[in-house]
């Protein structure tokens, strides 16, 4: 299939990045694929983007989402960036297997990127093939929708296409391409690329673009670059607090995987916890636990410090003064994170306007959960049963019954001070605490069936559940339980 421009399906591109950010990317086109087929299409997201789903049902739709046909107005490009990977700076990374087709404005007036992931080699592929296998594509599709349904800022998948070709990893696997939607693909690593080359003009240009696109309200600040940084700190503190409050582990929090917009991006070795353990680390390549669950908040601050370093020349001509200003700004992260985490954790047990005493109450619960190796998601979901008069579901999760009883009594006494009925509180926390998450063993079952048998039934079932995670379904109890105990620790992989 030849790469060509087409008039339909219609996508109203308005490509500000390619238009105004020359030097930040390389124009590029996708590889050729033998038989692209549209496997998944996100109708709900398409509607939000103002796209007509019917336009993409044809072979032409599969051609667009595999990069074989370039729609009118698109400007395919690979973005350049650097990044600290497991603490070590790689001065040039870039989109090694992704192409930004362009930008559109959604129905809420927000600018969104449309990117192909797994579309073949680019000038930044670093000897890689630039391709993606079906399993990782489906994982990112699923995880993005699960996080979105939980109300957590995230990139999302518009489509998944199988290419008809094989990719070679440890074995032959079916090739696929993900169409990813993001507020933008500007990363901390994008700033690092130009800062590492001491190109202050480019850092300023990138900052101005990011401000206009994501945080236009800071343009009139006395120091807009400091105000911009403060907004990024707030966004990341809030995001990571939300991860922590659902038991999500990103797995590879390198600076090139941290967006300026505050969206979750790059679902590689990610996973949700079953048994609550702050030291949980699933990633096969994270041998030191750098990105373990409990390390995510401090790593967020570490990454923001790297961003702060790139902005120093824009903050003040006096480097010493700039360092002092940005050190203070970086240190704001901890309080912002703690406030966001406490507000979210308190809401999970029905408390509004939480105090420091409430934090102690929450940490007592966490301590019991660790000691008794209880399931993170089930504990919070089953608290609503207690408020409706049934303690059995939560009691079955704990070994220390006397400790649990004392905590439940203390918790309910605290709830009484809010002067709301327990039934109302139960209903409220059921809208906060999911009953369905993308549990690891269920994800693996679904991906195995899709990749090895070509059967998407389990995937579709799981996608449906995690897209509506707060509503309990009859006959779906298997999706609420953790994986059976195993002597082999569960591991996730980057998928590259």
N, C-alpha and C positions, 0 to 999 in steps of 0.2 A: 504494500500500500504506500503510495507516494505521499510525502508531506506536502500539504497544499493549504491555501486559504479557502475558507468556506463562509457563506453568508448566514447559514443556519446550522444548528440552533443558535438563537440570538442571545448573546451575552453583552451587556452594555459595559464595556471596559472603560476605565478611566485611570490610566497607569501613571500615577504620580512618581513612583519610584524610578521607573525606567526613563521617565521624562526629565526628572530633575536631579538624579543621583548618579550621573555618569562617573565611572571610576570605582563604583561600589559593586559592580557586577560585570559579568561577561555574557553577551548574547549567546544563546545556545539552543539547540533543538534536541528532541528526543531521539533515542535509537529506533531502529525499525523492528517491528514485532510481527510475527507471522499471522496471528489470528486473534486480535483483541476482542474480548467479549465483556460486556457490562454485567458484572456479577451482583453488585449491590448498588443501590441508589437511595440516597437519603431524601425522601420526599418532603419531610418536615423541614429540613434545613434548606432545601431548594426553594420552598415557599418563602422562608425568611429572607432569602437572598433575592427574591423577586424573579426567580427563574421558573419557566414553565416546564414541569417535569416531562410532559408529553413530547417536548422537543428533543429529549435525550434518549428516547426508547429505540431509535433507529441505530443502524450500524454507524451512522455519522456520530452519534453520541459516544459510542465506544471508541471511535477514532479520536475524538477530542480528548477524552479522559485517558488515553494512552499516548497522547502527543503525536499521533500520526497525522492529524489534521489540525491546523492552527486556525481557530476561529477569527473572524474579522475583528481587529482591534487588539488582539493579544500581542504580547511582546515577550516571548519566552526568554528567560535569563536565569543564570546561576549566580547567586549572591556570594560575596566573599566575606569571610569573618575569621577570626582567630579563636582561641579558647584555652582555658586551663582545663586539662583533662586529668582527673585524679590528682590535682594540685600542681601539675606540670604544664607550663605554657607551650602550646603549639602555635607558632606565630602565623601560620596560614592553614586554615581548614577550608571552609566554604562548602557550598552545596555540592557534595560529591555524587549525589544520586537524586537530585531534586531540581525541578525547574519551576520558577514562578511564571505562570501564564500571564498574570496581570491582576488588576484590582477592579472590584465593582463596589457599588454603594448598595447596601441592603435596604430593606423596607423601613428600617428605623433611621436611615440616613447615616449609618456607620460604614466606613470604608473597610473592606475585607479583601485579603489576599486569596487567590486561587492558585494552589501549587500542586504540581505532580511530584510524587515521591516514588522512586524506583524506576524512573523513566530512562535510565542509561547513563553512560559516563559523561562527565563534564570536565572542563579544565582543572577542576578541584578534586578529582576522584582519587588522586594519590595511588594510582595503580589498581584501584578497585574497578569492578565491572559496572558500578552504578545502578545495579538492579536490586529488586526486592523479591522475596519469596512470598507466597500466598499467606502463610501462617502469620508472620509479623504484620502484614497489611491488615489482616482480619483482626489481629490483636489491637492494633491502634484504632481501627474503626470502632471496635467494641468498647475500649477503654475511654475513648473520647466521648461517646454517647453516655456511658455510665457516669462519668464525671459531670457532664452537662446536666444530666437528670438530677444529680445531687446538688446542683446549684453552684458548682465550682468552676471558675473561669478556665476555659480550655479551648484548644484547637479542636476542630471536628472534621469528620470525613463526609464529603459529599458523595463520593463514589469509590467503588473498588472494581478494577478491571483485571481479568486474567489475560495474559499476553499470548497464550498458546505456545510459549517457549519454556524451556527448562532453565533454572539457575542452579549453579553448582556451589554448594557449601560443603558440609561433611558428606552430603549425598545429593542426588538430583532432586530438585523440588520444583513444583509448578511456579512460574513467574507471575507477578501481579504488580499493579500500580495503584497507589492510593491518591485520591484527589483530596488535598487537605485545605481547609478553610481556617484562616487566622486573622486576628486583628492586624497583625503584621508579622513578619519574620525577622524583625530587628532584635538582635540579641546583645547581651553584655559583650559577647565575643566580637560583635561587629565594631563596637567602639575600640576594643582591644587591638584589632587589626591595624587601625590607623594610628593609634597611640604608640604602638610598638615601633612604628616607622617614624615617630615624631612628626607626624603630619597633622599639626594642630588645626589647620584650615579645614581638613576633612572631618576631624572630630567636631569642630564647630558646625559644619554643614550638616552632619548627621544629627547632632543635638537639635539644631533648628528644625530639621525635618521631623524628628521624633516628637518634639514639643508640639508642632503644628498638627501632627496626626493624632497624637494620643493625649496630650495634656495642654490644649490651647489656653486654658485658664491661667497658666503661669506666665504667659507672654508679657504681661504688664507688671510682673513682680520686679522689685528693685534689682534682684539678681536672678534672672529667669533660669539660669543653668543650675543654681542651687535649688531653686523651687522645683525644677524638673526632677532633680535627683531625689528630693524629698518625696515627690509623688511616686517615683519608682519604688522607694523604700516602703511606703505605705502599701502599695499594691502587692509587693512580694511578701511582706509580713502577713497581710491578710490571706494571701494564697496559701502560704505554707501552714498557717494556723488551720485553714480548712482541710488541708491534707491530713494533718495530725488528728483532726476530729472525726475523720472517717476511717482511720487506719490505713491510709494510702502511702505506699513507698515508691517514690519515683525511680530510684535505682541508679541514676547516672546524672547527678546534678552538676555537670560541668558547666562552665560559664557560657559555652556555646549552646547550652540547652536551657538558658534562662532568658525569657523574653522581657523586653522593656515594657510591654503592654500589661504584664501581670497575668498572662495566660499560661496554663500548663501546656508544655510542648514536648514532643519526642518521647512517645511511649515505647521505649525499648524494653529493658528488663524490669518494668514496673509490675506491681502486684498489690493487692489488698491483703492485710494480715487476717489470719484466722485467730489462732491463739495469741492473746496479747502478750507481747514481749518487746520492750523498748529497744532491745538489741537486734531485732529482726533485720536480716539482710538477705535478700533472695538472689541478687545479681551474681552470676558466675564469675564475673571479672572483678568484682569488688572484694578482693581477698582480704583487705584490711578493715572492711566495714566502714569505710569513709562515708558512705551514703546510707548507712543503716537508719532505721526509723527515727531513733532519738537524735541522730546527728543532723537531721534535715533543717531544724531551726538555726543552729550555728553555721551550717554550711551556707544557708541563705545570706547571713550576714557576711561571711567570708567572700561570697560572690559579689555582694554589693560593695565591699571594700575595693575589689578589683575594678568595678565600674567607677567608683569615686576617684581612683588613681588616674583614670583616663581623662577625667574632667578638670583636674587641678588647674591647668593653664587657663581655663575659662572662668574659674571662680575668683581668682585674684592674681595680679601680676607678681605679688610677693609670695613666693612658693611656701615659705614658712607659715604665712597667714592662711594661705589656701589649705594647707594640711590641717591646721588647727580648726578651720571652719568645717572641713569635710569629715574630720574625725568626730566632731560633735554630731554631725548629721548622721554618720554611720551608727553612732551609739544610740541614736533615737530608735533604731530598729528593734532593740530588745524590748523596750517598753511597749512599742506598737504591737509586736508579736504577742507578748504576754497578755495584753488587753484583748486582742483579737481571739487568742486561744481561749482565754477564760470566758469571754462572752459566749463563744461557741460551745465550749464544754458545759457551761452552766445551762445553756438552753437545752442541751441533750438530756438533762435531768429536770427540766421544767422550771429553772430559776431565771428570773430576769433581774437586771441591775445587780449582778453578783458582787460580793464583797470578798475580802481576803479570807474571811472565815469560810466562805463557800469554796474557795480554792482548796483549803485544807480538806473539806468534805469530799471534793472531787478526787483529790490525790489519795485519800484513804480508800476510795473505791478502786482506783487504779492499783494500789498496793495489793489489795485482796485479789484482783484479777490476775496480777502477775504470779502471786503465790499459788493460786489455784489453777493457773493455766486455763483461764476461761476464754471463750470466744468473744472478741471485741464487739462485733456487730450484734450478736445475740443478747449480750448483757444489756445494752442500752435499749434495744427494742423491747425486751421483756419487762422493763421497768413499768411500762404502761399497764401491763397485766396486774402488777401489784396495786396500782392505783384504782383498778377496777375490782379489787378484792380477791385476786388469785395470785398467791405468792409462789405457787408450785413451779411454773416455768422458769423463773429466775433461780429458785432454790436448786433446781437440778443442775445448774451450771457451776455451783460452788461446792467445795469440800468443807470449808469452814462455816458451818451453819450458824454458830453462835456469833461469829464476827459479822456475818451477813445480816443476821437479825438485828444486831445493835446498829449497824449502819442504816438499814431500812427505817428503823424507828427514828433515828436522828434526821434522816432525809425527809421523812414525812412531817416531822415536827417543823422543819424549816419551811416546807411547802405551805403549811398552815398559816405562816406569818404573811403569806401573799394574799390571803383572803379570796382564794379562787377554789372552785370545787375540784376535787381530785379527778373527776371525769373530764372536765375541761382541760386540765393539765395533761391527762393521758392522751386526749385527742391531739393536743398541740405537739407533744413530743413524738407521736406517731407520724407527724408530718415532717419531723426533723431527722429521726433515726430510721434509716432504711432497714427493710427486712431482707432485701435482695442486693447483693453486691456481686461483682465479677469474681467469684471465688476461684482460686487457682485451679483446683482439680476440675471444675466445671468448664473453665476456659480451655484447659488442655484437652478435655474430652471433645469439646466443640471443634477446636482447631484440628485435632487428629482426624475426626470424621470428615471435615472439609478438605483437608490436604490429601489424605490417603484414600478416601472413598469418594470424594467429590460430592459429599452429602452435607448440605448446609442446614439441615433440619435442627440439629442441636444448637448450632450457632444462632439461628433465627429465634429459637425459644429463649435462649439466654439473652440475646439482644433485646427482646421484648420485655423480659423481666427487669433487666437493669435500666431500661428506659422508663420504667414505671416502678421505681424501687420502694415506694412507701405503701403500696397497695398489696395486701396479702391475697394470694390466689389459692384456691382449693387445688389440692393434688400436686402442689409444687414444694412440698416440705424438703425434698432432697436438695433444693437450691438454697435452703436456709442453713444447712449444716456444714460444719468444717469438713475438710478432707479426712478420710480415715487415717488413723495413726500409721506412720511408716518409719522404717529405720533409715530410709534414704531421704535426706533433707531436700525440700523443694528448691529448685533453682530456675532462674529466668535468664534469658540471653538477649543480647543486643539486637539480634536479627539482621545484622549487616552482612 
